[in-house]
Amino acid sequence: ERVALPGLVTAISMLYPVGWANDPRRAVALAAGAFILVRRAAYEKIGGHGAVRSQLIEDINLARKIKASGARVHVRMTTDLVSTRMYEGLADLWEGLTKNAYAGMEYHPLKFWAGLVAALAVTVLPPVYLLACVTWLALRPQDRAAWAGLSLAGLVNLLVVATHLPAVRFLRLPAWHAFLLPVS
C-alpha cells in the first residue's frame, strides 16, 4: 500500500491537475469520493447524485457536472483539513484500481490500451532503459550512441523521480520512495 498508493496519487495529479481543476476556465474537474463538500444549491441544480447514478466513478463525474453547471470547484490536496484511509491493504487497493481503471478511460478500449502502454513506457520501463544502456556501454564503451543513450535514459529516470516526488511528500513518505514509481 505504501508503495502502490503514491503511484495512484501521481497518476491522478497528472490526469487531473489541481490547478486546472480549480480554474473555472478549464473543463478539468476533480473530486475525491472520500470527502466532498458542496453547496446545497449547486448540488440540487445538477440533480444531486441522481445525475451520476449510472457512473462508476461518481465523484469525478459529480465534479464535472457541478463545474459544467457554472458552479466553482475547488480541490485541496491537503491532510490538514480531513484525512481518511481509503484502502486497508493490497486487496482493497487492487479492487479499487481494477474497478476504476477502465471506467476512468470512459470505457473506450483504444483509450484504455493506449493509456496503459503510455503509462508502462513512461513509468515502468525507464529503469529497463537505463539497465539496457549500461549493458550497451559495458559492451561498447567507445560507442558515442551508447553514451547518448545512457544520458537520455538517466534523464528520463530523473524526470520520473521528480514527477513522483510530490505524491511521496504529500503522503509523508521518505523521499527515497520517489524511486519506486516503476514498482508502484
C-alpha positions as CSV (number, residue, x, y, z in Angstrom):
1,E,0.0,0.0,0.0
2,R,2.8,2.4,0.9
3,V,4.5,1.6,-2.5
4,A,1.3,1.5,-4.7
5,L,-0.8,4.4,-3.4
6,P,1.8,7.1,-4.3
7,G,1.6,5.9,-7.9
8,L,-2.1,6.4,-7.8
9,V,-1.7,9.9,-6.4
10,T,0.9,10.7,-9.1
11,A,-1.4,9.4,-11.9
12,I,-4.5,11.3,-10.6
13,S,-2.5,14.5,-10.3
14,M,-1.2,14.1,-13.9
15,L,-4.6,13.3,-15.3
16,Y,-6.5,15.9,-13.2
17,P,-4.0,18.7,-12.3
18,V,-5.3,20.5,-9.2
19,G,-4.5,24.0,-10.7
20,W,-6.6,23.1,-13.8
21,A,-9.4,21.7,-11.7
22,N,-9.6,24.9,-9.7
23,D,-9.5,27.1,-12.8
24,P,-13.1,28.0,-13.9
25,R,-11.9,28.5,-17.5
26,R,-10.9,24.8,-17.8
27,A,-13.2,21.8,-18.1
28,V,-11.0,19.6,-15.9
29,A,-12.8,18.7,-12.7
30,L,-11.8,16.6,-9.8
31,A,-13.4,15.4,-6.6
32,A,-12.3,12.6,-4.2
33,G,-15.1,10.3,-3.0
34,A,-13.7,10.0,0.5
35,F,-14.7,13.6,1.2
36,I,-16.7,16.1,-1.0
37,L,-18.1,19.4,0.4
38,V,-20.6,21.0,-1.9
39,R,-23.1,23.8,-1.6
40,R,-26.7,22.6,-1.5
41,A,-27.8,24.9,-4.3
42,A,-25.1,23.7,-6.7
43,Y,-25.8,20.0,-5.7
44,E,-29.5,20.4,-6.3
45,K,-29.0,22.3,-9.5
46,I,-27.4,19.3,-11.2
47,G,-29.8,16.8,-9.7
48,G,-27.6,15.5,-6.9
49,H,-26.1,12.0,-7.0
50,G,-29.0,11.0,-9.2
51,A,-27.2,12.8,-12.1
52,V,-24.3,10.4,-11.8
53,R,-26.2,7.3,-10.6
54,S,-25.1,5.3,-13.7
55,Q,-21.4,6.3,-13.3
56,L,-18.9,4.0,-11.6
57,I,-16.6,7.0,-10.9
58,E,-19.3,9.2,-9.5
59,D,-17.1,11.6,-7.6
60,I,-15.2,12.9,-10.6
61,N,-18.3,12.9,-12.7
62,L,-20.2,14.8,-10.0
63,A,-17.4,17.4,-10.0
64,R,-17.6,17.6,-13.8
65,K,-21.4,18.2,-13.7
66,I,-21.1,20.8,-10.9
67,K,-18.4,22.7,-12.8
68,A,-20.3,22.5,-16.1
69,S,-23.3,24.0,-14.4
70,G,-21.3,27.1,-13.7
71,A,-20.5,26.5,-10.1
72,R,-16.9,26.7,-8.9
73,V,-14.9,23.6,-8.0
74,H,-12.0,23.9,-5.6
75,V,-9.7,21.0,-4.9
76,R,-7.4,20.9,-1.8
77,M,-4.6,18.4,-1.7
78,T,-4.0,18.5,2.0
79,T,-4.2,16.3,5.0
80,D,-4.6,19.3,7.3
81,L,-8.4,19.6,6.9
82,V,-9.6,16.0,6.7
83,S,-7.7,12.8,6.3
84,T,-9.1,9.3,5.6
85,R,-7.6,6.0,4.6
86,M,-9.4,4.7,1.5
87,Y,-7.7,1.3,1.3
88,E,-6.9,-1.1,4.1
89,G,-4.3,-3.2,2.2
90,L,-3.3,-4.6,-1.1
91,A,-6.5,-6.4,-1.8
92,D,-8.6,-3.3,-1.3
93,L,-6.2,-1.2,-3.4
94,W,-6.3,-3.7,-6.2
95,E,-10.1,-3.9,-6.1
96,G,-10.3,-0.1,-6.2
97,L,-7.8,0.3,-9.1
98,T,-9.3,-2.5,-11.2
99,K,-12.8,-1.2,-10.7
100,N,-11.9,2.3,-11.8
101,A,-9.2,1.9,-14.4
102,Y,-11.5,1.1,-17.4
103,A,-14.2,3.5,-16.2
104,G,-11.5,6.2,-15.9
105,M,-10.9,5.8,-19.7
106,E,-14.6,6.2,-20.3
107,Y,-15.0,2.6,-21.4
108,H,-13.0,3.2,-24.7
109,P,-10.8,0.2,-25.4
110,L,-8.4,2.2,-27.6
111,K,-8.1,4.9,-25.0
112,F,-7.6,2.3,-22.2
113,W,-4.9,0.3,-24.1
114,A,-3.1,3.5,-25.4
115,G,-3.1,4.8,-21.8
116,L,-1.8,1.6,-20.4
117,V,1.0,1.3,-23.0
118,A,2.0,5.0,-22.5
119,A,1.9,4.6,-18.7
120,L,4.2,1.5,-18.9
121,A,6.6,3.3,-21.3
122,V,7.0,6.3,-19.0
123,T,6.7,4.9,-15.5
124,V,7.6,1.2,-15.5
125,L,10.2,0.8,-18.3
126,P,12.7,3.7,-17.6
127,P,14.8,1.6,-15.3
128,V,14.9,-1.1,-18.0
129,Y,16.1,1.6,-20.5
130,L,18.8,2.6,-18.0
131,L,19.9,-1.0,-17.5
132,A,20.0,-1.7,-21.2
133,C,22.1,1.4,-21.8
134,V,24.5,0.5,-19.0
135,T,24.8,-3.0,-20.6
136,W,25.3,-1.5,-24.1
137,L,28.0,0.8,-22.7
138,A,29.8,-2.1,-20.9
139,L,29.9,-4.0,-24.2
140,R,30.9,-0.9,-26.3
141,P,32.5,1.7,-24.1
142,Q,33.7,3.8,-27.0
143,D,30.3,4.0,-28.7
144,R,29.0,7.6,-28.6
145,A,25.5,6.4,-29.2
146,A,25.7,4.2,-26.0
147,W,26.8,7.3,-24.0
148,A,24.0,9.3,-25.6
149,G,21.5,6.5,-24.7
150,L,22.8,6.4,-21.2
151,S,22.4,10.1,-20.8
152,L,18.9,10.1,-22.1
153,A,17.9,7.1,-20.0
154,G,19.4,8.8,-17.0
155,L,17.4,12.0,-17.7
156,V,14.2,10.1,-18.2
157,N,14.7,8.3,-14.9
158,L,15.4,11.6,-13.1
159,L,12.2,13.1,-14.6
160,V,10.2,10.1,-13.4
161,V,11.6,10.5,-9.9
162,A,10.9,14.3,-9.9
163,T,7.3,13.7,-11.2
164,H,6.6,11.2,-8.4
165,L,8.3,13.1,-5.5
166,P,5.3,15.5,-4.9
167,A,3.0,12.5,-4.3
168,V,5.6,10.9,-2.0
169,R,5.9,14.1,0.0
170,F,2.1,14.6,0.1
171,L,1.8,11.1,1.7
172,R,4.6,11.9,4.1
173,L,6.8,9.0,3.0
174,P,10.6,9.0,2.9
175,A,12.0,10.7,-0.2
176,W,13.6,7.5,-1.4
177,H,10.0,6.3,-2.2
178,A,10.2,8.6,-5.2
179,F,12.4,6.0,-6.9
180,L,9.6,3.3,-6.5
181,L,7.2,4.6,-9.2
182,P,8.1,1.8,-11.6
183,V,7.2,-0.7,-8.9
184,S,4.1,1.3,-7.9
